[in-house]
């Protein structure tokens, strides 16, 4: 029986997905909202700033965070930024 080639998989969390895409596709459009466009690099930078601010405010590993806003880029930033802060 012929051997199958080995397949290496890496499970992607939302944060690792963004990190990978910012590395592989830094200038590709990640977010389009109205007339605004953010590349993966720009989105990752914004997410990292939010994560840093949350850590600076004392967010802990098991703290809960609520984020209420309409379907705008800030919601996506929170989707990635809150887990990135932990």
N, C-alpha and C positions, 0 to 999 in steps of 0.2 A: 504494500500500500504506500502510495506517495505521501511524503510528509507535507503538511501545509506550512506555508511560511509563517513565522512568528509574527504576531500582531501585538504591538505595544500600545496600550491604551492608558490615557491619563484622564481621570474624571475631572471635569471642569466645574468648579463652583462659579457662581456669578462673578466673584472678584477675580478668579484666575482666568475666566473667559475674557474679561475686560483687559487684564494685564497682557494676556497673549495677543489679543487683537491690537492693542496699542503698540506692541512690539512688531507684529507681522504686517499690520495694515495701518500704520500711524497716520497717514494722510487721507485714508478712506473716510467717507461720511458715516458717522455712527448715529447721529441724531439729526433729524430734519423737523423743524417746528416753525411753521409759517415761513418767513423769509430767512430764518436763522439756520445755520448748518454748523455742526460741531464734528470735528474729526475724532477718531478714536484717541489720538494723542491729547486733544483738548478735553475730551470727556474724562480721560484718566487723570489729567491734571486737576480738573474741577472736583472729581471724586476724592482725590488724595487731599486736597485742601479741606474738604468737608470732613473727611476722616480725621485729619489732624486737629481740626477745631473741636470735634467731638471728644477726642482723647484729651485735649487740653481742658475741656470742660469737665473732665472726670468720668467719662463714660467707661463703665466696667464691662467685663466679659459677659456677665449675666444680667446686665441692666436691660430694661425694655425701652424702646423708642417708638413714639408715635409720630407719624408724619402725614399730615393732611394737606393735600393741595390738588388742584386739577391736573389733568394729564398734560403736564408741561415738562420741559427738561429737568427742572428741579426734582421732580418725582423720580426720574431715572437716576439722577445723581444720588438721591437718598437710598434708592434700591441697592446701589453698589457701595455707597459711602458708609452706611451704618455697619454692615458686616466687615468692611475694610478697617473700621476703627477698632475692632475687637482684637 
